[in-house]
Amino acid sequence: MAPDDSDQKFIHSDLETTRTEGISSVQISIYRSEDSDWFLELIAGDGNSTVWPEAFETEEAALGEAILVIKDEGIASFYGKAPNSQAK
């Protein structure tokens, strides 16, 4: 389960990046708390957010998953979902 950000301080990965296809973009956010594995969140240009329910052991694994899903589904697939929706 993704962390609750109410009182936690997060460590963001240096691997965070933005990917663009045409006029659509998605921010790849990879973060963890001091005592957790890495969480993956994709934030579309329209503000919709998709958070993976499982954590990743490494930030590289989280980035690899993001790139794979973007390649398979396309950036546009992350637009128009309910905010903070969970990944499949």
N, C-alpha and C positions, 0 to 999 in steps of 0.2 A: 504494500500500500504506500502511496506517495506520502511524504511527510506533511504534517500540518504546519504551516508557516507562521502560526500565531506568535510563538515565543522563541522560535529557533533561528539561529544564525546559520546561513548556508555558505558553503565553499563552492564557488563556481569554477568549472573546468576551463583551462586555457583552450580547450578544443571547441568551445562554443562558437557557432558560426551562423551565417544566414545563407540559405540557398534560394536561388531565383530561377523561375521558368517563365519566360515572357514577362508579363507584368505582375505575376503572382510570386510572392515570397513567403518563406517560412523560416522562423528563427529556431535554431536547434539549441535548446538550453539543457545543460548537463550540470547537475549539482548534487551535493550531499551535505549531511550534517557531520559533525566531528566523529560521530559514532555509527555512521550508516554507510551502506554501499551507495553507488551512483544512481540517481534518478534521471529519467529522460522526459523532456517535455518539448513538444513542437507547438510553436505559437504562429498561427497564420497571420497574414497581413491584415485581415479583418478583425483580429483580436481573439479569434477562437483558439482554444488551447486543448491539446491532447496529451494526457499524461499516461505513461506506461504504468500499469499497476505493480509490476515487479521491478526490483532494483537490479543493477548490473554490478558485477564485481569490479570492473574497471571502467574508466571513462572512455577508453578506446572501444570497448564492447558496446557501450551506449551509442557512441557516434556511428559505429558500424551498423547497428540496428536502424538508426535514423536514416542513414544513406540508403540502405537496402529498401526500406519501406517507401522512401521518397522515389526511388528508382522504379519500384514495382507499382505504386499506386498514383504517383504524381503529386505535385504540390497542391493542385486544385482540390484534391480529395480532402484536404484538411480545412478547407473553407466551408463555412455554413453549418458547421456542427454546433451543437449546444456548448456554451462555454464550459471549460473544465470537464469535458467528456472524457471517458476512459477509453484507452486503446483496446482493440479487439484481442 
